[in-house]
């Protein structure tokens, strides 16, 4: 109501009230009713005026309240509309996010009614959202109602279920193995759970993989045995083929070498004009025959060596060799070839007295091949051999200032019939380095190469100072190593035979100095020590062994042709020569067993 309307209402009320008072007072006078006088009239008029003012104020206030109420209603309606629009926007975003999730997500009210069913749930279970929203959860099989209600109860009690293994029904009747995770939906008023959100993981593929893995583990032993048998048979066939090839090459090489030697021999007789004079053209042609024959003979010899190595029929003879003597012998062979080509020869032996246990002939064959290549591929400058010790090894370094070997060819040149320079192919067979590398392996060593094109090459032959005798019964766990010390080679051979056929590894030493050096380097499991040695007393060797920390714990069994009154201090036992095999082996086994027990107690 407006202010003007309120004024009109109040004015009309006051006029009517005033007329009523005047008329009523006149009537009372005519009726001879005593009045209170003017004061009563004034009082009545004042009452009307006051009443009008009060009515005016009340009407104005009512109008203001009504206007404020109307304005508040308009504002509330607008706010509600904004809230509804924002809710719908957020709900749309949330729905899009849930539908994009790859896992099935379902929301349930407390009574199990479905209120949300995302796209992944549709594809996993087969029901669309329109089919299930507002309905009872359809994926619970009849036989799982108790489990389902228990899970619902736990979730509504506020428990967050993580990774429960369950099975649920698909629309086509197939049971799907699942892993369940839940979270409660709480009311704003009191925070109590009124529903749950369930997230499912389909573990069908995972269970299949578990089953396959279990089956694989169960049959792994059979599979390994089957594969092992196949590999054994394959290796046997390969070995048979390799042996047949090697036997063929060996026979062929032998059959070719005999007539070839005759051809070369008769050609040289003709060149020496022993049957009669020859002219220059005949000499030239005979020289070509001799060169071709010599090259073919070298090839045949290399093939024969290679076939022997592959067939395992190459015999090795290990003996003690002083590296100084070995270097001088190879220098006598190779230095004339270097001088013939105008190359400087260099020889450097750091410690000529170092003794190497190896096959002398095979080492010379390896070094002759390396030095022959150095001379062949060096046009000017020098070739040389240096020998030095490197801990438990001896290094033979063959150097040259020749054409060098490119990095990409440094591994290839150790293969059969490989050479670096095609221009020099006619000067070699391409088998020398392959044979040298394999021979080095048979000697328990290796050959390495350091080279740059145009800057020369260094081939390094690395050989161990001491080579243990092969273990006849090779197994994964190494057999005990026994160092036998005696100046009698027959005695050492006897030790090697008796210990070797029982699977022990055996190393020998002829002198006290060798015994000390090999004990330090190899640290054997036991030492058989002869008391009488050519360079020193065996008891001195025993005291020296026990005085050094590195060898003090090695058990020692003494042997002597003289019966000792007591076991020497530091030794475990003492035997009298000639040695009885059963007594020798029994004593050695007892000492080794006692040593093993002491080591076990030390570790515990």
C-alpha positions in Angstrom: 0.0 0.0 0.0 1.3 3.5 -1.0 1.6 6.5 1.4 -1.2 8.4 -0.4 -3.6 5.6 -0.1 -2.8 5.4 3.6 -3.5 9.1 4.1 -6.9 8.8 2.4 -7.9 5.9 4.5 -6.9 7.7 7.7 -8.6 11.0 6.7 -11.9 9.2 5.8 -11.8 7.4 9.1 -11.3 10.6 11.1 -14.2 12.5 9.3 -16.6 9.6 9.9 -15.5 9.4 13.6 -15.9 13.1 14.0 -19.4 13.2 12.5 -20.3 10.2 14.7 -19.2 12.0 17.8 -21.0 15.3 17.0 -24.2 13.6 16.1 -24.0 11.3 19.1 -23.4 14.2 21.5 -26.3 16.2 19.9 -28.6 13.3 20.4 -27.6 12.9 23.9 -28.3 16.6 24.6 -31.8 16.3 23.0 -32.4 13.4 25.2 -31.5 15.5 28.1 -28.5 13.4 28.9 -25.9 15.2 30.9 -22.6 15.6 29.1 -19.2 16.2 30.4 -19.0 19.5 28.6 -16.6 20.7 26.0 -13.9 18.7 27.6 -15.6 15.5 26.6 -15.9 16.7 23.0 -12.2 17.8 22.9 -11.3 14.5 24.4 -13.3 12.6 21.8 -11.8 14.6 19.0 -8.3 14.0 20.4 -9.0 10.3 20.5 -10.0 10.3 16.9 -6.9 12.2 15.9 -4.7 9.9 17.8 -6.4 6.9 16.4 -6.0 8.2 12.8 -2.3 8.8 13.4 -1.9 5.3 14.7 -3.8 3.9 11.8 -1.7 5.9 9.3 1.5 4.6 10.9 0.3 1.1 10.9 -0.8 1.2 7.3 2.5 2.7 6.2 4.4 -0.1 8.1 2.3 -2.8 6.7 2.9 -1.5 3.2 6.7 -1.4 3.8 6.7 -4.9 5.2 4.7 -6.2 2.3 7.0 -4.5 -0.2 10.1 -6.0 1.5 8.5 -9.4 1.6 7.8 -9.2 -2.1 11.4 -8.1 -2.9 12.8 -10.9 -0.8 10.6 -13.5 -2.6 11.9 -12.3 -5.9 15.5 -12.5 -4.8 15.0 -16.0 -3.3 13.5 -17.2 -6.6 16.5 -15.9 -8.6 19.0 -17.4 -6.2 17.2 -20.8 -6.4 17.4 -20.6 -10.1 21.1 -19.9 -10.1 21.7 -22.7 -7.6 19.7 -25.1 -9.7 21.6 -24.1 -12.9 25.0 -24.6 -11.1 24.0 -28.0 -9.7 22.9 -29.1 -13.1 26.3 -28.0 -14.6 28.3 -29.8 -11.9 26.2 -32.8 -12.2 26.7 -32.9 -15.9 30.5 -32.7 -15.5 30.5 -35.4 -12.8 28.4 -37.6 -15.0 30.8 -37.2 -17.9 33.8 -38.0 -15.7 32.1 -41.1 -14.3 31.2 -42.3 -17.8 34.8 -41.8 -19.0 36.1 -44.0 -16.2 37.2 -47.4 -17.5 36.0 -49.2 -14.4 32.3 -50.0 -13.6 30.9 -47.6 -11.0 27.5 -48.1 -9.4 25.7 -45.9 -6.7 23.0 -47.5 -4.5 20.6 -46.2 -1.9 20.5 -47.9 1.4 17.8 -50.3 0.3 19.8 -51.4 -2.8 18.0 -49.2 -5.3 20.3 -48.2 -8.2 20.8 -44.4 -8.6 23.8 -44.2 -10.8 25.2 -46.7 -13.5 28.1 -45.5 -15.6 29.0 -46.5 -19.2 31.6 -49.1 -18.1 29.0 -50.8 -15.9 26.8 -51.0 -19.0 29.5 -52.7 -21.1 30.6 -55.0 -18.2 27.2 -56.2 -17.0 25.1 -55.7 -20.1 22.2 -53.7 -18.6 21.8 -50.0 -19.7 21.4 -47.2 -17.2 17.8 -46.7 -18.2 17.0 -50.3 -17.4 18.5 -50.3 -13.9 18.2 -46.8 -12.4 15.4 -46.8 -9.9 15.4 -50.6 -9.8 16.9 -53.1 -7.4 20.5 -54.0 -8.1 20.2 -56.7 -10.9 23.8 -58.1 -10.8 23.5 -60.0 -7.5 23.0 -63.8 -8.1 20.5 -65.6 -6.0 23.1 -67.7 -4.2 25.0 -64.5 -3.2 22.3 -62.6 -1.4 23.7 -63.2 2.0 27.2 -62.1 1.0 25.7 -59.0 -0.8 23.6 -57.9 2.2 26.6 -58.4 4.5 28.7 -56.1 2.2 26.0 -53.5 2.0 25.7 -53.6 5.8 29.4 -53.1 6.3 29.5 -50.2 3.8 26.4 -48.5 5.4 28.1 -48.8 8.7 30.9 -46.6 7.4 33.5 -49.2 6.5 35.5 -48.6 3.3 35.8 -52.0 1.6 39.0 -52.5 -0.4 39.7 -55.3 -2.8 37.0 -57.8 -1.8 36.9 -60.8 -4.2 33.3 -61.4 -5.4 31.4 -62.7 -8.4 28.4 -60.9 -10.0 25.9 -61.8 -12.7 26.0 -60.5 -16.2 22.8 -59.9 -18.3 23.5 -63.0 -20.4 23.7 -65.1 -17.3 27.6 -65.4 -17.2 29.3 -64.9 -13.8 32.0 -62.3 -13.8 34.9 -62.4 -11.2 35.4 -59.0 -9.7 37.3 -57.0 -7.1 35.1 -54.6 -5.1 35.9 -51.2 -3.6 33.3 -49.1 -1.8 32.8 -45.7 -0.2 29.7 -44.5 1.8 27.3 -41.7 0.7 26.5 -39.6 3.8 23.6 -37.3 4.7 24.4 -33.6 5.3 22.2 -33.3 8.4 23.7 -36.0 10.6 26.5 -37.6 8.6 25.0 -41.1 8.6 25.5 -43.3 5.5 22.4 -43.4 3.3 23.9 -45.2 0.3 27.2 -46.5 -1.2 29.3 -46.0 -4.3 30.8 -49.3 -5.6 33.8 -49.5 -8.0 34.4 -52.9 -9.6 37.6 -54.4 -11.3 37.1 -57.2 -13.8 39.7 -59.8 -12.8 38.9 -62.4 -15.5 42.2 -61.9 -17.3 44.2 -61.7 -14.1 42.7 -65.1 -12.9 43.4 -66.6 -16.3 47.0 -65.5 -16.1 47.3 -66.8 -12.5 46.0 -70.2 -13.6 48.4 -70.3 -16.6 51.3 -69.3 -14.3 50.4 -72.0 -11.8 50.1 -74.6 -14.6 53.4 -73.4 -16.1 55.1 -73.7 -12.7 53.6 -77.1 -12.2 55.0 -78.3 -15.5 58.2 -76.3 -15.5 60.4 -79.2 -14.4 59.0 -81.3 -17.2 59.5 -78.5 -19.7 63.1 -77.9 -18.5 63.8 -81.6 -18.8 62.3 -81.7 -22.3 64.3 -78.7 -23.4 67.5 -80.1 -21.8 67.0 -83.4 -23.7 66.5 -81.5 -26.9 69.6 -79.5 -26.4 71.6 -82.5 -25.4 70.5 -84.3 -28.6 71.2 -81.3 -30.7 74.7 -80.9 -29.1 75.4 -84.5 -29.7 74.4 -84.2 -33.4 76.5 -81.0 -33.7 79.5 -82.7 -32.1 79.1 -85.7 -34.3 78.9 -83.5 -37.4 81.9 -81.4 -36.2 84.0 -84.6 -35.5 83.0 -86.0 -39.0 84.0 -82.7 -40.6 87.3 -82.5 -38.7 88.1 -86.2 -39.4 87.4 -85.5 -43.1 89.6 -82.4 -43.2 92.4 -84.1 -41.3 92.4 -87.1 -43.7 92.1 -84.8 -46.7 94.9 -82.6 -45.4 97.1 -85.6 -44.8 96.4 -87.0 -48.3 97.1 -83.7 -49.9 100.2 -82.8 -48.0 102.2 -85.9 -49.0 102.1 -85.3 -52.8 102.4 -81.6 -52.3 105.6 -82.0 -50.4 106.9 -84.1 -53.3 106.0 -81.3 -55.8 107.7 -78.6 -53.7 110.7 -80.8 -53.2 111.2 -81.7 -56.9 110.6 -78.0 -57.8 113.4 -76.9 -55.5 115.7 -79.5 -57.1 114.9 -78.1 -60.5 115.6 -74.6 -59.3 119.0 -75.7 -58.0 119.6 -77.2 -61.5 120.6 -80.5 -60.0 119.0 -82.5 -62.9 120.4 -80.0 -65.4 120.5 -76.4 -66.5 117.3 -74.3 -66.9 116.7 -71.0 -68.7 115.3 -67.8 -67.1 111.7 -68.4 -68.2 111.8 -71.9 -66.8 113.3 -70.5 -63.5 110.5 -67.9 -63.3 107.8 -70.5 -63.8 109.3 -72.9 -61.4 109.5 -70.2 -58.8 105.8 -69.5 -59.3 105.1 -73.3 -58.8 107.2 -73.3 -55.6 105.4 -70.2 -54.2 102.0 -71.5 -55.0 102.9 -74.9 -53.5 104.3 -73.3 -50.3 101.1 -71.2 -49.9 98.9 -74.3 -50.5 101.0 -76.3 -47.9 100.5 -73.5 -45.4 96.8 -73.6 -46.0 96.7 -77.3 -45.6 98.7 -77.2 -42.3 96.4 -74.5 -40.9 93.3 -76.5 -41.8 94.8 -79.5 -40.2 95.6 -77.6 -37.0 92.1 -76.1 -37.0 90.4 -79.5 -37.5 92.5 -80.9 -34.6 91.5 -78.1 -32.3 87.8 -78.4 -33.2 87.9 -82.2 -32.7 89.6 -81.9 -29.4 92.5 -84.0 -30.6 95.3 -81.4 -30.2 97.8 -82.6 -27.7 99.2 -80.1 -25.2 102.4 -80.7 -23.2 102.7 -78.3 -20.2 106.1 -77.7 -18.7 108.0 -75.0 -16.9 109.5 -72.5 -19.4 111.6 -69.4 -18.5 110.1 -66.4 -20.4 113.6 -65.1 -21.2 114.6 -68.3 -23.0 111.2 -68.3 -24.8 111.7 -64.7 -26.0 115.2 -65.4 -27.3 114.0 -68.4 -29.2 111.2 -66.5 -31.0 113.6 -63.6 -31.6 116.0 -66.0 -33.4 113.1 -67.0 -35.7 111.6 -63.6 -36.5 114.3 -61.0 -36.4 115.9 -62.2 -39.7 112.5 -61.8 -41.4 112.2 -58.2 -40.1 115.8 -57.4 -41.2 115.1 -58.9 -44.6 112.3 -56.4 -45.1 114.4 -53.4 -43.7 112.4 -53.2 -40.4 114.0 -52.5 -37.0 113.6 -55.4 -34.5 113.0 -54.6 -30.8 113.0 -57.1 -27.9 112.3 -56.2 -24.3 112.0 -58.8 -21.5 111.4 -57.1 -18.1 112.0 -60.2 -16.0 113.7 -63.1 -18.0 113.8 -65.4 -14.9 110.0 -65.6 -14.5 108.9 -69.2 -15.0 105.8 -69.9 -17.0 103.9 -73.3 -17.0 102.7 -73.8 -20.6 103.2 -75.6 -23.9 106.4 -74.1 -25.4 105.7 -75.2 -29.0 102.2 -73.7 -29.0 103.3 -70.4 -27.5 106.0 -70.2 -30.2 103.4 -71.0 -32.9 101.1 -68.2 -31.6 103.9 -65.6 -31.3 105.3 -66.6 -34.7 101.9 -66.0 -36.3 101.5 -62.6 -34.6 105.0 -61.5 -35.4 104.7 -62.8 -39.0 101.6 -60.7 -39.5 103.4 -57.7 -38.0 106.3 -58.1 -40.5 103.9 -58.7 -43.4 101.7 -55.6 -42.8 104.5 -53.2 -41.9 106.2 -51.4 -44.8 108.6 -49.3 -42.8 109.5 -48.7 -39.2 109.8 -51.5 -36.6 108.3 -54.6 -35.1 109.0 -55.8 -31.6 108.2 -58.2 -28.8 108.0 -57.1 -25.1 107.4 -59.6 -22.2 106.4 -58.6 -18.7 104.6 -60.0 -15.7 101.1 -58.8 -14.7 100.2 -60.2 -11.3 99.5 -63.9 -11.9 99.9 -63.6 -15.7 102.6 -63.1 -18.3 101.9 -60.6 -21.1 103.6 -61.0 -24.6 103.0 -57.8 -26.5 103.7 -57.8 -30.3 103.9 -54.2 -31.7 104.4 -52.8 -35.2 104.2 -49.5 -37.0 102.1 -51.0 -39.9 98.8 -50.2 -41.5 96.7 -50.9 -38.4 93.3 -52.4 -38.1 90.0 -50.4 -38.3 87.8 -50.7 -35.2 84.9 -52.4 -37.0 87.3 -55.2 -38.2 89.1 -55.9 -34.9 86.8 -58.7 -33.8 86.2 -60.0 -37.3 89.9 -60.7 -38.0 89.9 -63.5 -35.4 87.4 -65.4 -37.5 88.3 -68.1 -40.1 89.4 -66.8 -43.6 89.2 -63.1 -42.6 91.8 -60.5 -43.5 92.0 -56.7 -43.2 93.5 -55.8 -46.5 92.2 -57.6 -49.7 95.5 -56.6 -51.5 97.4 -58.9 -49.1 95.1 -61.8 -49.3 97.4 -63.9 -51.5 100.1 -63.7 -48.8 98.1 -65.6 -46.2 95.4 -68.1 -45.6 93.2 -66.1 -43.3 93.4 -68.8 -40.6 96.4 -67.8 -38.6 94.7 -65.4 -36.1 91.8 -67.8 -35.7 94.1 -70.6 -34.8 96.2 -68.4 -32.6 93.1 -67.3 -30.6 92.0 -70.9 -30.1 95.4 -72.0 -29.1 95.5 -69.2 -26.5 92.2 -70.4 -25.1 93.5 -74.0 -24.9 96.5 -72.6 -22.9 94.0 -70.8 -20.5 94.9 -67.4 -22.0 93.6 -64.9 -24.5 94.7 -62.5 -27.3 93.6 -58.9 -27.4 94.2 -56.1 -30.0 94.7 -52.4 -29.7 95.1 -50.7 -33.1 94.3 -47.6 -35.1 94.5 -47.3 -39.0 97.9 -45.9 -40.0 99.2 -46.0 -36.4 100.2 -49.6 -36.1 98.9 -52.4 -33.9 99.6 -54.1 -30.6 98.5 -57.7 -30.2 98.7 -58.9 -26.5 99.0 -62.6 -25.6 98.0 -63.1 -22.0 98.9 -66.5 -20.3 98.6 -67.5 -16.7 101.8 -68.3 -14.8 100.4 -71.5 -13.5 97.8 -73.8 -15.1 96.0 -76.3 -12.9 95.6 -79.7 -14.3 92.1 -80.3 -15.7 89.4 -81.7 -13.4 88.4 -85.1 -14.8 85.0 -85.0 -13.0 84.1 -81.4 -13.7 81.1 -80.3 -11.7 79.7 -76.9 -10.8 81.5 -76.8 -7.5 85.3 -76.8 -8.0 87.2 -79.7 -6.5 90.0 -79.0 -3.9 93.3 -77.8 -5.4 96.4 -79.6 -4.2 99.9 -78.2 -4.7 102.5 -81.0 -5.0 106.1 -80.0 -4.3 108.9 -82.5 -5.2 112.1 -82.5 -7.2 111.3 -86.0 -8.6 109.2 -85.7 -11.8 108.1 -89.3 -11.4 106.8 -88.6 -7.9 104.9 -85.5 -9.2 103.4 -87.7 -12.0 102.3 -90.2 -9.4 100.6 -87.5 -7.3 98.9 -86.2 -10.4 97.5 -89.6 -11.3 96.4 -90.6 -7.8 94.7 -87.3 -7.0 93.5 -86.6 -10.5 91.4 -89.7 -10.9 89.6 -88.8 -7.6 88.6 -85.5 -9.0 91.2 -83.3 -7.3 92.9 -80.5 -9.2 96.7 -80.7 -9.1 99.5 -78.1 -9.5 103.1 -79.1 -9.3 106.3 -77.3 -8.2 109.9 -78.7 -8.7 111.7 -76.2 -6.3 111.0 -74.5 -3.1 110.9 -71.1 -4.8 108.3 -72.3 -7.2 106.3 -73.7 -4.3 106.3 -70.4 -2.4 105.3 -68.4 -5.4 102.5 -70.8 -6.5 101.1 -71.0 -2.9 100.9 -67.2 -2.8 99.2 -66.9 -6.2 96.9 -69.9 -6.1 96.2 -70.4 -2.4 95.7 -74.2 -2.8 93.5 -76.2 -0.4 96.4 -78.5 0.6 100.2 -78.7 0.0 102.1 -82.0 -0.4 105.6 -81.0 0.6 108.8 -83.1 0.1 111.2 -82.5 2.9 114.3 -82.8 0.7 114.5 -80.3 -2.2 117.5 -79.3 -4.3 117.5 -75.5 -3.6 116.4 -75.5 0.1 115.2 -77.5 3.0 111.6 -78.5 2.9 111.2 -77.5 6.6 112.4 -74.0 5.7 109.6 -73.8 3.1 107.1 -75.0 5.7 108.3 -72.3 8.1 108.1 -69.6 5.4 104.5 -70.7 4.5 103.3 -70.5 8.1 105.1 -67.1 8.6 103.1 -65.4 5.8 99.5 -64.3 6.5 98.4 -65.2 2.9 99.6 -68.9 3.2 99.6 -69.6 6.9 96.1 -71.2 6.9 97.0 -73.7 4.1 97.3 -77.2 5.5 100.6 -79.0 4.7 101.3 -82.8 4.5 105.0 -83.6 4.6 106.6 -86.5 2.7 110.2 -87.8 3.1 112.3 -90.9 2.5 113.5 -90.5 6.1 111.0 -91.5 8.9 110.4 -88.5 11.0 110.2 -88.8 14.8 107.3 -86.4 15.0 105.1 -84.3 12.7 107.0 -81.1 11.9 105.6 -78.0 13.6 103.0 -76.3 11.3 102.3 -79.5 9.3 99.1 -81.5 9.6 100.6 -85.0 8.9 103.9 -86.7 7.8 104.2 -89.7 5.5 107.2 -91.9 4.6 108.2 -92.6 1.0 107.5 -94.8 -0.9 103.9 -93.7 -0.4 101.1 -96.3 -0.2 98.2 -95.0 -2.3 95.4 -95.9 0.2 97.4 -94.3 3.1 98.2 -91.2 1.0 94.6 -90.6 -0.1 93.2 -91.3 3.3 95.5 -88.9 5.0 94.8 -86.1 2.4 91.0 -86.6 2.7 91.2 -86.4 6.5 93.3 -83.2 6.4 90.9 -81.6 3.9 87.8 -82.6 5.9 89.4 -81.1 9.1 90.2 -77.9 7.2 86.6 -77.6 6.0 85.3 -78.0 9.5 87.6 -75.3 10.8 86.5 -72.9 8.1 82.8 -73.7 8.8 83.3 -73.0 12.5 85.1 -69.8 11.6 82.2 -68.6 9.5 79.6 -69.5 12.2 
